Every structure is written in structure tokens, then in C-alpha cells.
Amino acid sequence: MHLLTSEQQDRLRRLARRSPAFIGMKIQVHDDHVEVLEPHELELGFESLSARLRDTPPDDWADAVDDHFRRAIEMVTSDTTELDGPTEDILDHVYQRLMPSDMEFFPDYTFPVAPDLVWTLAFDRPDTISILNDAHVQRHGFERLSEAGLTNLCREVPEQVAVGEGDINVLEGSDYVGSLVLVMPWLTELICAEPEPPYGVLVGAPSRNVTIFHMIRGGVESRYAIGEIGRIAAECADDASHPLSRAVHWWRPGRLDPVTGANGVEAAAELDALLRELS
């Protein structure tokens, strides 16, 4: 909340108090969170929401507040009774999936893959996608679920692939295409017939259904790609109902570092040195 002025904080509380996301619920709005009393018992903090609102035009605040709370409530209250059945019955519906780090709730098994992106396991159904909780993972086994999630993610072939100037690949498809960053060697082999990019990949994951990437080969081309991926990612994130990240990341085996934004200073310096060598 420290990111907002006192007047803005008051407006956030007013918007939360009358948000349609809480229709049918009994809530109490506190200084730094909303407490849901009925029919669920939840505490939904304002910190990540205030960071989002800081960069949101005032006229769009109401929609942003509603969207934030709907997503948070959906994440923790969706019906997961199917996950109480045999493990074999659910494995085909489990996916590794990226989520934005500003979500209010993450189970203990999840972990950050970048400052702005978190690795999770999702359960896919025809009408909804829910994040597995710790009880589900303990019941069915982390290793089995993770392996199944990886296998299923690699079946998500993009529906559209556009190659722009500077060998920038824009991939669109299902709600899991944005998570293909997690299987980058598979993706570069599929699209570029090159599973081991020697200098890594510049990549953007602006929304659940879009991945943008450029294989680093030359300094000049890659500098152009940073700006272009950033531009496309920002446009996609702004238009998406479920944005992931506006940042450009540098993928290397076992690493995913932002090279733009406040978290990207260190990796950007390392990348700059590499691109000078390749120029």
C-alpha cells in the first residue's frame, strides 16, 4: 500500500467494498486487506494490487480491482472434488504452468522461476483451470504430477506462429502456450530445429496464451529483439484478460532472468557484455 497516496488508498478500499467480485459474500474491508467472512474465510491483501494500480490509469481502476479479486477468489475456491479420485485419473489433466508473482496465494510447493513468474501445477477442466493446492500434491505425489505436467505441456503445440523482422517468433494458442517458456529447448527445436541455443534465448511471456522469443545469435539483431519483444509483450499484457509479465527475459539452461524493468539490471549488464562480443 506504500506505493499509493493516502487518497488513492482510500479509493482502493471504496472500490473493494463495492466490487462485484464479492457479490453474495459477507466481507469486511480493513486498512490493508479484505476479509471474507461468508461463505468462505479468506484474507485478500492489497499489496500486489496496489502495485498494479500504480501503473493503471484512474479510469481503469474499478475493472482492475474487480479482475484482481475475481482471480484471487477463483484460485482458492474452485471446485476440485475430481482431485480426490485415483491419481491415474487426473494425470492427463495436469500441466506445469506459469503464474504472475503478484497473485495473493501460492501453495508451498510452488517456486519462482523469475522475480515476476512462479511455477505451479494446474488442473485443466473443460470450463475452468485451477491451481493444485498442497493437499492435492501430497496426495498424488509431487514427482508424478510434475512429470505429467511436463508431458502435457509439451503437447501444447501453438496454433499460430508468426516470424517477424529480426527472427522474432510470436506464438499464440491455448492457455498454456505462455508457459512454454518452461520447456524452451523443446520449443526452439520445434520452431527453429535447434534444441541447444548456444547463447540462450530472449523471451517474453506476456499472457497465458502468448510466448515471444528470439534465439541469440548476433549482437545487433538481439539488441533489436529486446526492444521489439518488449513492445509486443507490453501490448499483449495490456490487452490480455490474464496477463503474465511485461518483461523481456533471458533464458539459459536452468535460468530465467529479466533483462528489462527494475529486476533486470544485473542480467542486463551481463547480456550487454555478451552482445558486445557477438557484434
C-alpha positions in Angstrom: 0.0 0.0 0.0 3.0 2.3 0.4 3.1 2.7 -3.4 -0.2 4.7 -3.3 -1.0 8.0 -1.8 -3.5 8.3 1.1 -6.2 9.4 -1.3 -5.5 6.5 -3.6 -5.5 4.0 -0.8 -9.0 5.3 0.3 -10.2 4.9 -3.3 -8.9 1.4 -3.4 -10.8 0.5 -0.2 -14.0 2.0 -1.6 -13.7 0.1 -4.8 -13.0 -3.1 -2.9 -16.1 -2.6 -0.7 -18.4 -2.4 -3.7 -16.6 -4.8 -6.1 -18.9 -7.2 -7.9 -16.3 -9.9 -7.2 -17.8 -10.1 -3.7 -21.5 -10.4 -4.7 -23.1 -13.0 -2.4 -20.3 -12.7 0.2 -20.1 -11.1 3.6 -16.9 -9.0 3.7 -15.1 -6.5 5.9 -12.6 -4.1 4.4 -9.6 -3.3 6.6 -6.7 -0.9 6.0 -4.5 -3.4 4.1 -6.8 -6.3 3.2 -10.3 -7.5 2.6 -11.6 -10.2 5.0 -14.2 -12.5 3.5 -16.4 -13.9 6.3 -19.0 -15.8 4.4 -19.4 -18.2 2.6 -15.6 -18.6 2.7 -13.0 -17.5 5.2 -10.3 -15.6 3.3 -7.9 -12.7 3.6 -7.1 -10.9 0.4 -4.3 -8.4 0.7 -3.9 -5.1 -1.1 -0.1 -5.0 -1.6 0.2 -6.6 -5.0 -3.0 -4.9 -6.2 -1.6 -1.5 -5.2 1.5 -2.2 -7.3 -0.7 -3.0 -10.3 -2.9 0.1 -9.7 0.2 2.4 -9.5 0.6 1.9 -13.3 -3.1 1.8 -14.1 -5.0 4.8 -15.5 -7.5 6.0 -12.8 -10.5 5.4 -15.2 -9.5 1.7 -15.3 -9.1 1.1 -11.6 -12.6 -0.3 -11.0 -12.1 -3.0 -13.6 -8.6 -3.8 -12.4 -9.8 -4.2 -8.8 -12.7 -6.5 -9.9 -10.4 -8.6 -12.0 -7.8 -8.9 -9.3 -10.3 -10.1 -6.6 -12.1 -12.5 -9.0 -8.9 -14.2 -9.9 -7.8 -14.5 -6.3 -11.2 -15.9 -5.2 -11.3 -18.3 -8.2 -7.8 -19.6 -7.4 -8.6 -20.6 -3.8 -12.3 -21.6 -4.0 -12.7 -23.5 -7.3 -14.3 -26.9 -7.1 -11.6 -29.6 -7.1 -13.5 -32.7 -6.0 -12.2 -34.5 -9.0 -8.7 -34.4 -7.5 -9.9 -36.6 -4.7 -10.1 -39.6 -7.0 -7.3 -42.0 -8.2 -4.1 -40.4 -9.3 -4.2 -42.2 -12.7 -7.5 -40.4 -13.5 -6.1 -37.0 -13.1 -2.6 -37.2 -14.7 -3.8 -36.4 -18.2 -5.3 -33.1 -16.9 -2.3 -31.8 -15.0 0.0 -29.1 -16.5 3.1 -27.2 -15.4 2.1 -23.6 -15.6 3.4 -20.1 -15.0 1.6 -17.6 -12.9 2.3 -13.9 -12.2 4.1 -13.5 -8.9 1.7 -10.8 -7.7 -1.1 -13.3 -7.0 -2.1 -13.3 -3.4 -1.9 -17.0 -2.7 0.6 -19.7 -3.7 0.9 -23.2 -2.2 4.1 -24.2 -0.5 5.2 -26.5 -3.4 5.4 -23.7 -5.9 8.6 -21.7 -6.6 9.7 -18.6 -8.5 11.4 -19.2 -11.8 12.0 -15.4 -12.2 11.2 -12.4 -10.0 7.9 -12.0 -11.7 6.9 -15.5 -12.6 6.0 -18.5 -10.4 6.0 -22.3 -11.3 2.8 -24.1 -10.4 0.8 -27.2 -11.3 -2.6 -26.7 -12.9 -5.6 -29.0 -13.2 -7.4 -28.5 -16.5 -11.1 -29.0 -17.0 -13.3 -28.0 -19.9 -14.7 -24.9 -18.2 -12.1 -24.0 -15.6 -8.4 -24.2 -14.7 -7.4 -24.5 -11.1 -4.1 -24.5 -9.3 -3.3 -27.6 -7.3 -3.0 -27.0 -3.5 -0.5 -28.6 -1.2 -3.0 -31.3 -0.1 -3.5 -32.4 -3.7 0.2 -32.6 -4.3 0.8 -34.5 -1.1 -2.0 -36.9 -2.0 -0.9 -37.7 -5.6 2.9 -37.1 -5.3 4.9 -34.2 -6.5 7.1 -36.1 -8.9 4.3 -37.9 -10.7 2.3 -34.7 -11.0 5.3 -32.7 -12.2 6.3 -35.3 -14.8 2.7 -35.5 -16.1 2.5 -31.7 -16.1 5.7 -31.5 -18.2 4.5 -34.2 -20.7 1.1 -32.5 -21.1 2.7 -29.0 -21.6 4.9 -30.4 -24.4 1.7 -31.4 -26.2 0.6 -27.8 -26.4 1.7 -27.0 -30.0 1.0 -23.3 -30.7 -2.0 -22.7 -33.0 -0.3 -19.7 -34.7 3.4 -18.9 -35.2 4.4 -15.6 -36.8 8.0 -14.8 -37.5 8.7 -11.1 -37.6 11.7 -8.9 -38.5 14.8 -10.0 -36.7 13.7 -13.6 -36.3 11.2 -12.8 -33.6 8.8 -15.6 -33.1 5.3 -14.8 -31.8 3.4 -17.9 -30.7 -0.3 -18.0 -29.8 -2.6 -20.8 -28.7 -4.2 -22.3 -25.6 -4.0 -21.0 -22.1 -0.7 -23.0 -21.7 1.3 -21.5 -24.6 2.5 -18.7 -22.3 4.1 -21.4 -20.1 6.1 -22.9 -22.9 9.0 -20.8 -21.5 9.4 -23.7 -19.1 10.3 -26.1 -22.0 12.4 -23.8 -24.1 14.8 -26.4 -25.6 11.7 -28.3 -26.8 10.2 -25.1 -28.2 13.3 -24.0 -30.0 13.7 -27.4 -31.6 10.0 -27.4 -32.6 10.1 -23.9 -34.2 13.8 -23.4 -35.2 15.1 -27.0 -35.3 17.8 -26.1 -32.7 17.3 -27.6 -29.2 20.5 -26.1 -27.7 20.8 -22.4 -28.4 24.5 -21.6 -27.6 23.8 -18.1 -26.1 20.4 -18.6 -24.8 17.0 -17.1 -25.8 15.3 -13.8 -25.4 11.8 -14.5 -24.4 8.5 -12.8 -23.3 5.5 -14.4 -21.7 3.0 -11.5 -21.6 -0.1 -13.6 -21.2 -1.3 -17.2 -20.7 -1.7 -17.8 -24.4 1.3 -16.0 -25.9 5.0 -16.6 -26.0 7.5 -14.4 -27.9 11.1 -15.5 -28.4 14.4 -14.7 -30.3 17.4 -17.0 -30.3 20.5 -15.0 -29.6 23.0 -15.3 -32.5 24.3 -11.8 -33.1 24.6 -8.6 -31.1 22.8 -6.2 -33.4 19.9 -8.5 -34.1 19.5 -9.3 -30.4 19.5 -5.7 -29.3 16.7 -5.0 -31.7 14.9 -8.1 -30.4 15.0 -6.8 -26.8 13.1 -3.7 -27.8 10.7 -5.4 -30.1 9.8 -8.2 -27.7 9.3 -5.6 -25.0 7.0 -3.7 -27.2 4.9 -6.7 -28.2 4.8 -8.0 -24.7 3.6 -4.7 -23.3 0.8 -4.6 -25.9 -0.2 -8.2 -25.2 -0.2 -7.8 -21.5 -2.3 -4.7 -21.7 -4.9 -6.4 -23.9 -4.9 -9.7 -22.0 -7.6 -10.7 -19.6 -4.9 -12.8 -17.7 -1.5 -11.1 -18.2 1.7 -12.8 -17.0 4.7 -10.4 -17.4 5.6 -7.3 -19.4 9.3 -8.1 -19.0 11.8 -9.4 -21.5 13.7 -12.4 -20.1 17.0 -14.1 -20.9 16.6 -17.9 -20.9 19.6 -20.1 -20.3 19.6 -23.7 -19.1 18.4 -23.6 -15.5 18.0 -19.8 -15.5 15.4 -17.2 -16.5 16.4 -13.7 -15.8 14.6 -10.4 -16.6 16.7 -8.0 -18.7 14.2 -5.2 -18.6 12.4 -3.5 -15.7 13.6 -2.9 -12.2 14.6 -6.5 -11.6 16.6 -6.8 -14.8 19.7 -4.6 -14.1 22.2 -7.3 -13.2 21.3 -9.7 -16.0 21.0 -6.8 -18.5 24.7 -5.9 -17.8 25.8 -9.5 -18.3 23.7 -9.7 -21.5 25.1 -6.4 -22.8 28.7 -7.8 -22.4 27.7 -10.9 -24.4 26.1 -8.9 -27.2 29.2 -6.7 -27.5 31.2 -9.8 -28.1 28.8 -11.1 -30.7 28.6 -7.7 -32.6 
